[in-house]
Amino acid sequence: MLTNPCYEITKFGFDGLHKGNYELAKLKDNEVLIESCAWSLNYRDLMMIKGIYNPKLKLPIIPLSDVCGKVIEIGSQVKNFKLGDLVCPNFMPNYTSGPLLKEHVQNALGGAINGVLAQKLKFEETGLVKLPSNLSAVQGATLPCAALTAWSALLEYNKCKPGDTILTFGSGGVSLFSIAFAKLCSVKSIVVSSKEERFDDLKRLGATHCLNYKTNPKWDDDVLEITNGIGVDHVIELGGANTLEKSVKVTKLNGTISLIGVLAGIGSFNPISVLMKAIKIQGIFVGHKQMFERMNKAIELNNVIPVIDDKLFNFNNVPKAYEYFEQGQHFGKVVISKD
């Protein structure tokens, strides 16, 4: 048995996150042992520790879904990885391809089962993907949830094409990856955010237009004006029901809304306008391993570099990373490095 430093949620709230240890069993023939190099936070992790995501979550549990690590041991039957490879686990390690099934959802890391906030981790070979060669381990830690969610929404469950226009919200990981992937496809991006001081950065990354929802509560009218009254082809809906009404308003006939988050609250929503415009609303729950591998090829070929917030944290001050993430002042992904 290998004693392994980790963090555990022992009770809901930031004061319930504590260092601990758990034992890793001997490696099986089809398993890979990795040494964690870096982790990244998602909004789901914040909801988890507050008890909002699943109030009945069985505690204690190791949190987080996103990690990049170095392969330090492989089982005798492992064929696709070697010592020293940088790898990430898929968000649902048993979801390799095909339609999403209940057993995949039940194996989402850091949800009903232990997550990845530990020094060493082991996975079956089929649950891992190699990091794109152009990225560092710190950059790679941003990929499993935010990047794959954006990729799945725009290029797997929907097919954006050159000349399309997307709408996204804020300057978090999913939004910034959406802008990056849209740019790859010659797709225009409209970003709705309150961080006007970041508008130049957003445009440098590929955003076509930036709108401030605090100083301009009628931003939806501006979106329609920008699109000549037609509306956008695709909305990356991160706000939830409290922004969904305006998202529907600015979506073109037969357009698509990818429902990803509930940052603005649950609220209420009248679906009549969805019917009248024949809009497709699709829930996006990350994606499978083959999608991850396709995304990584695009990242490598086009040298896509994830945006990481300037403030980095290490394994010894993980609770501070959570607190900083909750403040919402970050730009890009909040990352925790091993050292």
QUIQUILIN-V407852 format. One line per field, one symbol per residue. ss: DSSP state (@ for helix, = for strand, . for the rest). phi: phi as a letter, one per 20 degrees, with the letter a starting at -180 (. if undefined). psi: psi as a letter, one per 40 degrees, with the letter a starting at -180 (. if undefined). Layout:
ss=???
phi=???
psi=???
This chain:
ss=.========....@@@========......==========..@@@@@@@@..........=....=========...........====..=.........@@@@..==...=....=.=====@@@===......@@@@..@@@@@@@@@@@@@@........=====...@@@@@@@@@@@@...======..@@@@@@@@@@...====......@@@@@@@@.....======...@@@@@@@@@@=========............@@@@@...====.....@@@@@@@@@@@@@@.....=....==@@@@@@@@@@@@@.....=.===..
phi=.dfcfbdceebfogfeecfbbbeefgfefddcdcefdaccecggfffffenefbfegfdfbeenddbcbdfdacffdfddccgnfeccffgdgeeeamffdgffgfdffmdfcgedebfcbccfgfedcffgfedefffffeegdffffffffecdebdfcgnfcdcccmcefffffffffffgeldfcdddbeeffdfffffffpfeccceffecfeffffffffelneoefbdeedenffdfffffgeefgmfcdeecccfeoelcbeegffffdleedceddmrefffgfffffffffdlfdfedffedccfecggffffffffmefcneecddfd
psi=ihhhiiiihdiiideehiiaiihhiihideihhihhdiiiiidddddddeeddgeehhiiihiiehihihheiiidehdeiiheihiiiidgdegdiaihiddddefhhebeiiaegidiiiiideeiiiiieeiiddddeeddcdddddddddeceigiiheihihihafaddddddddddddefhihhhhiegdeeddddddeehdihhhedegefddddddddefediidhhghedadeeddddddehiheahhhhdifdeidaihhedddddefihhhhhgbiidddddddddddddefhhihhidhiiidefddddddddddeeihahhihid.
